[in-house]
Amino acid sequence: MRKNRSLAAWREGHTTIGGWLSIGNGYTAELMAGLGFDWLCVDMQHGLIDYQDLLAMLPAISTTDTTPIVRVPWNEASIIMKVLDAGAYGVIVPMVNNRADAERAVAACRYPPDGIRSFGPLRAGIYGGRGYGGQANSELACIPMVETAEALENLDEIVSTPGVDGILIGPSDLALALGLPPVGDTDAAPHAEAVKRILACCRKHGVAAGIFTGSAAYTRRYIDMGFQFISLGTDNGFLARAAIQDLKSVREALPEREQTGY
C-alpha cells in the first residue's frame, strides 16, 4: 500500500506544512498540490465543495506526493467511509466533544476488528495500491478537531482515545468557545493558553498536534511551539491576498484621479 507520508512524519516527530482547499475545482487542487505542500485538506465542512467535486479533486492531488486529507461536514460514519473509499488518506472530523465522539470517528475510519468501516475501497484501492485492505487501518489518519468548551473539559479523554492519530485545533470556533471573537490568528491570552494546553496534552499521549492558521507569521509561531501539522492558509485566501497586493500596486501607478477605479 502507498505510504502515508504525512502520518509517517508525525509518528517520527517531524513537522509538516499543509494547505486548505475551499474551492471545488480539480484544477486549483492540482495547482496547490504541485506547489510542494506536505498535505492538503479538502474542506467539505465550510468549503464550497460537495462529493462530486471531491471525486475530481482527489485524483488531481494524486499527481503529486502531497497527502490528500478531507474534512468531513460532521462526525457521521457514512460520509467518513465514503471519502475514504474515494481515496482520502486522512479524515478531519469537526466538533468532537468527548471520548464517545472520538471513538465514533475512529470506528468509521477502521475496518473490523478495529472499527466498523464497510469494505469497498473502489478508487482508494487504486490510489492506495496492493495491500490496501490489510494496511489501511494503520495508514489512514483519524484526526478529531478540538474546538468547543466541552472538548476542552474532556481533552484528555479525547486525545487518549485509541486510534486517534492527530488533533486539529479549530482556532476560530475555539475562540467562540472562550467568549472571544471568531478570529483564528489571535494573541488573546485565553486562546493562547488553551492552544498550549491542547499541545501539551497531545505530547503527553504521543498524538500529533495540528492547527489551522491564515498567515505565515502564525505558521512560524506554531512551528516553533512544536506543532506537527500546520495549515498555512486556504486557496481562496492565497488568491485574494495576491490579487489585493497586485491590484494595489498597479492602482498606485495610475494618476491620482484614476486610482479609485470605476
N, C-alpha and C positions, 0 to 999 in steps of 0.2 A: 504493500500500500504506500502511496505517496506520503512522505513525511510531512507533518505539520510543523513547519519551520519556526513559526512564531511560538507555538506551545513548547517546542523543544528549547527555544531560547529562554522562555520564562522559567522552565524547570532547571535550567542551568544558571539562573540568576542574572541573565542579561537583560538589557533594556531594548525595547522595540518602539518604533515610531510609526503610527498609523494615520489614516485619513478617514474622513466620513463622507459617504455618498448619499446625498439627498435628492439628486436629480435622477429621475427614472429614465436612463438612457445608456445603451450599450457603448456608444462612442465615448461619452465622458468617463464611463467606468474604465474603459480600456486606456484612455489618456491618463487618468490618475494612476492606474496600475503600472504604467510604463515609466512613471516618474521616480520610482525607487522606494516607495513606502513598504515597510515590512508587512503590513496588513491593511486591509480596507474593510470598513464596515458599511454594508448596505442597510440603510435605515428604513425599515418598514413600519416603524412606530410614528415618527414625526416627519420622515421624508415623504416626498411626493411619489411614492413607489408602491406598486402592487405586485402580485405574484407573477403576472405576465412580464412585467419589467425585469423582475429578478431573473427570469429564465434567459434574458438576453445579457444581463449584467454579469452573472457568474461566469459564463463562458468567456466573456471579454476579459475579465480579471485573470482567467486561467491561461492567458497567453504569456503570463509572466510568473515569477516566483512569489509574488505577493499572496499572502494568505487571505482567502475570502471568508469574511465573518458577516453574519446577519443579525441585526437587532430586530427581534420579532415584535409585533404590536402588543403582546400580552403573554402572560405565563399560561399558555394554553397548549396542550400536548399536540393537537393535530397540526397546528401551524409550525411548531418546532420540528416535528417529524418531517413535514413537507419541505421546509427549507434545507434540512439535512439531506433529504433524498435528491434535492436539486443540486447539491454539491457544496453547501456551506461547510467550512471546516471549523467553525465556531459559532455558537449562538449566544447573543447577549439578551438576557431576559430582564425586562424592566420591573420596577415596583415589587421587588422581593422583600417581604416584611418579616419573615420568621423562618424557622427551620423547616416547617412543613412546606412552605412555598419553595424553598431551596431544594428540598427532596423531590418535589414535583417536577421542577425544572431538570434536575439531574436524571430522573427516571425517563423523561421524554427523550433525552439525548443518548440513552444507552440501550443496546439490545439486551434481552434476557441472557443470563440471570441477573444482570446488574441494573436493569431497568425495564421499561415497557415498550420501547420503540419497536414498531412493527417492521418486518423485513421487506424491503422493496426499494433498494437504493437507486435504481434507474440511472439518472445522469451521474449521481455520486459514485456509482461503481465504475463508470467510465473515467471520471476525473481522478478518483482515488486509486484506481488500478487494482491489479490482482491482490487478493488478500484483504479487500476492504471489509468483508463481513466479519472476519476474525479479528481484525485490528482496530476497527472504528472506535470501539469503546475507549481505547487508550490514546487515540489520535485526534479526536474531536473535542474541542474545548467548550465546557459549560461555564458561562460567565453571568452570574446574577448581578443585578445592579443594587447598590445600597444608596438610597436617596430619600428616605422618609424618616419621620420621627420614630415610628415603630421599628424600622430596621436598625436604627441606632440603639434602641433599647435591647434589641435581640442580636446585636452584632456578632458576638462570639459564637452563638449557636448557628448563625448563617454561614460564617466563614469556615467553621469547623465541620460543616456537612460533608460527608464522604462523597467524592465525585465532583466537588466544586474545584475548578481549575484556576479561576481568577475572579476577582471582584472589581466591577467598574463603578466608580463614583459618578453619579449624575449630579454635577455641581449646581445646576440651576434649581432642580427640584429639592436638592439638599438645602439650598438657601431658603426656599419657601418653607421647608420643614423647620427651619431655625428662626422663622419670623423675619427673614430678610428679603429684599427684592430679588427676583429670579435672575441674578447675574452670576454667570459661572466663574468668570475670571474676576475674583474679588479678594480684597485684603481684609475683609471684615473678620475680626478676631474670633467670633464663634464659629465661623465657617472654617477658618484655618485650623482651629483646634479639632473640629470634627474630622477634617481631612487627615490630620496627623494621627488621630485615634484609629481611624479605619486602616491607615497604612500600618500602624503598629500591630493591629490585630491580624492583618494578612501575614506580616512577617512572623508572628508568633506561631501561626498554623502552617507556614510554608506554602501559602497561596499567593499567586501573582496579584499585585495591586495595580489597578489602572484608573485613569481619569481622563475626562474629556476637557479639552481646552480650545480656545479660539485664537490663540496667539503664540508666536514663537517665544516670547518672553516667559509666559506661564509654562510652556512646554519645557524650557530650560530649567525653570524653577523646580518642576516636578521630577525632572531627570536627576537634579542634584539631591532631591529628597530621597530618591531611591525607588520611585515608581517604575514598574517594568513594562507597562504598555500605556502609552500616552497618545491621544489623538491630537494632532497638530491643528486640525481645522476641517472645514467642510468644503465640498466642491463649490457650492453656491457662494460661500464666504470668500474663497480664493478669487472667484470670478468677479464678485462685486468689488473686492478690495483693489484688485489690479485695474479694473475699469475706472474706479473713482480716482486712483492715483494718476493714470494716464490722461483721463479727461481733464483733471485739474491742471496738469502740466501744459496741455495744449491750449486750454482756455486762457491761461495766464500769458500765453504768447500772442493772443489776439489784442487788437486795440481795445482800450478800456470800455468804449461804448458798446462793444460786441461780446463782452465776457459773460454776460448773463444768459446767452442763448436766446431761443425764440419759443 
